[in-house]
Amino acid sequence: MNTLYLVEGKDNQPTYGFGLECSSELAAREDAPKLFEEVSSLELIPESFFFGKRADFIRAVGKSQIPIIGHTVELSIGADEPLDRRHLDQTKEVLDQVNCVLFSDHLCMTRASGIEIGQLTTLPFTKSVVDVVCRKVEQIQKEIPQPFMIENITNRFLWPQNELEETEFINAVTRKAGCGLLLDVTNLYINSINHKFNPFRWLDRIHASSVMGIHLAGGIKEKGVLYDTHSRCVPKPVWDLLAYVMTKSQPQVIIIEWDQDMPSTDRLIQEARYGEKFIASLPRKNPRSRVPKYMPALATEASL
């Protein structure tokens, strides 16, 4: 299908608005179709709908023509091995049935030497891995024509052989591959606390024009470590970072991810509407802001 559904941005709103992740659990709810009328866009994880799973829901999504952001989790674009063609074909089959306007996956690996790792694993930040990722992105873009984004992940560890800073690594990929950045602001915040760096400085080093989409989520804190669990509302420090991002970039979509311990569908819709109001409340034209003082103590103010 792949019909381009453009809406004119207003009040600082992204082109495809403030949307929600639609997990398989949410898609199974009886009131899920109200999302088509109540939110601007939805993010679908194609793997949840492979091999005809929830085919009725996918048909309803396609019929609604709501803008869809495809977001795979297992393409393993950082692994130095061939793309899984069957996986890519199944992804394309799902996205072809809906009004997919953007497509993304994580800047990570989920397989190594043909073995499933079982998690999103941090890549070595090296020039050779940049080349691996860019080759994979080129292959993906030949098969799936929608603009492609890579997403920054939470880093449980950093490789000792890193040659580049994470921001240099991301910039090299987006520049060389010609893709966008799906900036996960929550992942950035979590990394800044766990690895003790200033997230505002990190944002200053990212190519602002590469930020095509944004993810927001809530998580938990256990034994002094933050985790991106997608199980809470978006905390205040993440909203503060988003406000700073919006002084520098013009993302096409902002998505709230909440797929664990989910509240009611109506509550999820309220979260998206709060996000719209938050963006609308920001100054239309905000000059480059002075870097705010870094306050790690903010981690204790909300769910993170």
C-alpha positions in Angstrom: 0.0 0.0 0.0 2.6 2.6 1.2 0.4 5.6 0.5 2.2 8.8 1.7 0.0 10.5 4.2 1.3 13.9 4.9 -0.2 16.3 7.4 0.9 19.9 7.7 2.7 20.4 11.0 1.3 23.1 13.3 2.1 24.4 16.8 5.5 22.8 16.5 3.9 19.4 15.9 5.9 16.9 13.9 4.5 16.0 10.4 3.2 12.6 11.7 2.3 14.0 15.1 2.7 12.4 18.5 1.9 8.7 18.3 2.0 5.5 20.3 3.7 2.2 20.0 1.0 -0.4 19.2 2.3 -3.6 20.8 0.8 -7.0 20.1 -1.0 -6.9 23.5 -2.5 -3.5 22.6 -3.5 -4.7 19.2 -5.4 -7.6 20.8 -7.6 -5.3 22.9 -11.2 -4.9 21.8 -10.9 -1.1 22.0 -7.7 -1.0 19.9 -9.5 0.5 16.8 -10.2 3.7 18.7 -6.5 4.4 18.3 -7.0 5.0 14.6 -9.2 8.0 15.4 -7.6 9.3 18.6 -3.8 9.4 17.8 -1.9 10.9 14.9 0.3 7.8 14.1 1.1 4.3 15.3 4.4 2.4 15.6 4.1 -1.3 14.7 6.7 -4.0 15.4 6.5 -6.1 12.3 7.8 -9.2 14.0 4.6 -9.2 16.1 2.6 -9.7 12.9 4.7 -12.2 11.0 3.1 -15.2 9.2 -0.4 -13.7 9.3 -0.6 -13.1 13.1 -3.4 -10.7 14.0 -4.3 -10.4 10.3 -7.7 -8.8 11.1 -6.0 -6.0 13.0 -3.4 -5.4 10.2 -6.2 -5.2 7.7 -8.0 -2.7 9.9 -4.9 -0.6 10.3 -4.5 -0.6 6.5 -8.1 0.4 5.9 -7.8 3.3 8.4 -4.8 4.8 6.5 -3.3 6.0 9.8 0.4 6.7 9.3 2.5 3.8 10.5 6.1 3.8 11.6 7.6 0.3 11.1 10.0 -0.6 13.9 11.8 -4.0 13.6 13.8 -5.4 16.5 15.7 -8.3 15.0 17.3 -7.3 11.7 20.7 -7.2 13.5 22.1 -4.5 11.3 25.4 -4.3 13.2 26.3 -7.9 12.8 29.0 -8.6 10.2 27.0 -11.4 8.5 24.3 -11.4 5.8 20.9 -10.0 6.4 18.2 -12.6 7.2 16.3 -12.5 3.9 13.3 -14.3 5.2 13.1 -11.8 8.0 13.3 -8.9 5.7 10.7 -10.4 3.3 8.3 -11.0 6.2 8.9 -7.4 7.4 8.1 -6.0 3.9 5.0 -8.2 3.7 3.6 -6.6 6.9 4.5 -3.1 6.0 3.1 -3.4 2.5 -0.4 -3.9 4.0 -0.4 -0.6 5.9 0.2 3.1 5.3 3.9 2.9 6.3 5.6 6.3 6.1 8.9 5.6 8.0 10.8 2.5 8.9 13.4 1.9 11.6 15.6 -0.6 13.5 18.2 -0.5 16.3 21.8 0.4 15.9 22.9 -2.9 17.5 23.3 -6.6 16.9 20.9 -9.4 17.9 22.7 -12.2 16.3 26.3 -13.3 16.0 27.7 -16.1 13.9 24.1 -17.2 13.3 23.3 -17.5 17.0 20.5 -15.4 18.5 21.8 -13.3 21.4 18.4 -12.6 22.8 18.8 -8.8 23.4 19.8 -5.6 21.7 23.6 -5.7 22.0 25.9 -2.6 21.9 28.2 -2.5 18.9 31.9 -1.6 18.9 32.1 2.0 17.9 34.7 1.5 15.1 35.1 2.6 11.5 34.8 -1.0 10.3 31.5 -1.5 12.0 30.3 1.8 10.5 30.9 0.2 7.1 29.1 -3.0 8.1 26.0 -1.0 9.2 26.0 1.1 6.1 26.1 -1.9 3.9 23.1 -3.4 5.7 21.2 -0.1 5.6 21.8 0.1 1.8 20.4 -3.5 1.4 17.3 -2.6 3.5 16.6 0.5 1.6 16.6 -1.3 -1.7 13.8 -3.6 -0.4 11.8 -1.2 1.7 11.5 2.3 0.2 10.3 4.3 3.2 12.9 6.6 4.8 15.0 4.5 7.2 16.1 5.4 10.7 18.6 3.8 13.1 17.9 4.0 16.8 20.4 4.6 19.7 20.0 1.9 22.4 20.8 1.6 26.1 24.4 0.5 26.5 24.8 -2.1 29.2 28.6 -1.9 28.5 31.1 -0.3 26.2 33.6 -2.1 24.1 37.3 -1.5 25.1 38.3 -1.4 21.4 36.1 1.6 20.6 37.7 4.0 18.2 34.9 6.6 18.2 32.6 8.3 20.6 29.0 7.1 20.3 28.0 10.4 18.8 30.8 10.2 16.2 29.7 6.6 15.4 26.0 7.6 14.9 26.9 10.7 12.8 29.2 8.5 10.6 26.4 6.0 10.0 23.7 8.6 9.2 26.0 10.6 6.9 27.4 7.7 5.0 24.2 5.6 4.8 22.0 8.6 4.1 19.5 7.5 6.8 17.9 9.3 9.7 18.3 8.9 13.5 15.4 7.7 15.6 16.6 9.4 18.7 15.5 7.5 21.8 15.6 10.3 24.4 14.9 7.9 27.2 17.8 5.6 26.2 20.1 8.7 26.1 18.9 9.7 29.5 19.5 6.2 30.9 23.0 6.0 29.4 23.9 9.5 30.8 23.0 8.3 34.3 24.5 4.8 34.1 27.7 6.0 32.4 27.8 9.4 34.0 27.9 11.9 31.2 26.0 15.1 30.3 23.2 14.3 27.9 22.9 17.9 26.7 26.5 17.8 25.5 25.8 14.5 23.8 22.9 16.1 21.9 25.1 19.0 20.9 27.5 16.6 19.2 24.7 14.8 17.2 23.9 16.2 13.7 20.6 17.9 14.5 19.4 17.5 10.9 19.6 13.8 11.1 17.0 13.5 13.8 14.0 12.1 11.9 12.0 10.5 14.8 11.9 10.4 18.5 11.1 7.7 21.1 10.0 8.4 24.6 9.4 5.8 27.4 9.5 5.2 31.1 11.6 2.7 33.0 12.7 1.5 36.4 15.7 1.9 38.7 17.1 -1.1 40.4 20.2 -1.2 42.6 21.3 2.2 41.3 21.0 1.2 37.6 18.3 2.6 35.2 16.6 0.2 32.8 14.5 1.0 29.8 11.5 -1.2 30.5 8.7 0.6 28.6 6.6 0.1 31.8 6.0 3.6 33.2 5.0 7.0 32.0 7.7 9.3 30.6 9.6 11.0 33.5 10.3 14.7 33.8 14.0 14.6 32.9 13.2 13.0 29.6 10.6 15.7 28.8 13.3 18.2 29.7 15.7 16.6 27.2 13.0 16.5 24.6 12.4 20.3 25.0 16.1 20.8 24.3 16.0 18.5 21.3 13.2 20.5 19.8 15.3 23.7 19.9 17.7 22.0 17.5 15.8 19.4 15.4 12.6 19.0 13.5 11.6 15.3 13.9 8.9 13.9 11.6 7.3 11.9 14.4 7.4 11.4 18.2 6.4 8.0 19.6 5.7 7.0 23.2 6.6 3.4 23.9 4.6 1.6 26.6 4.4 -2.2 26.2 4.9 -3.6 29.7 2.5 -3.1 32.6 0.3 -1.2 30.2 -2.5 1.0 31.5 -5.9 1.3 29.7 -6.0 2.3 26.1 -7.6 5.6 27.2 -4.7 6.4 29.5 -2.2 5.7 26.6 -4.2 8.1 24.4 -3.9 10.7 27.2 -0.2 10.3 27.3 0.0 11.1 23.5 -2.3 14.1 24.0 -0.1 15.4 26.8 2.9 15.1 24.5 1.1 17.2 21.8 0.3 19.9 24.4 3.9 19.8 25.7 5.3 20.4 22.1 2.7 23.1 21.5 3.8 24.9 24.7 7.4 25.2 23.5 8.4 28.5 21.8 7.9 28.3 18.0 11.3 29.8 17.4 13.8 29.0 20.1 17.4 30.2 19.6 20.1 27.7 20.4 19.9 27.2 24.1 22.7 27.4 26.6 23.6 23.9 27.8 21.5 23.4 31.0 23.3 22.4 34.2 23.6 18.7 34.4 21.6 17.4 37.4 21.8 13.6 37.9 19.6 13.9 41.0 16.7 14.3 38.6 16.7 10.6 38.2 14.9 10.3 41.5 12.1 12.6 40.6 9.9 10.2 38.6 9.7 6.6 37.6 13.3 6.4 36.5 
